[in-house]
Amino acid sequence: SELGIFIDYTKDFKGTVKVTNYDQTGKKIDMAEKTITAKAGQGKVEVFNFPHADLGITTYYIVSTAN
């Protein structure tokens, strides 16, 4: 499954963005990482791939950076 997230960069960014999805009990379902290089003011949709997840059972996501 894939998830597209629009990210608007307020400053230049170079690093790894990690998105983790969880079910209604708080159990981690899957995690996706993407290395991104972007300039300030150049927001765009970043697509994260979750090979082991069925997005229909996902309750919430946590987005973090792993620089």
Buried (B, 14 or more C-beta within 10 A) or exposed (E): BEBEBEBEBEEEBEEEBBBBBBBEEEEEBBBBBBEBEBEEEEEEEBEBEBEEBEEEEBEEBEEEEEE
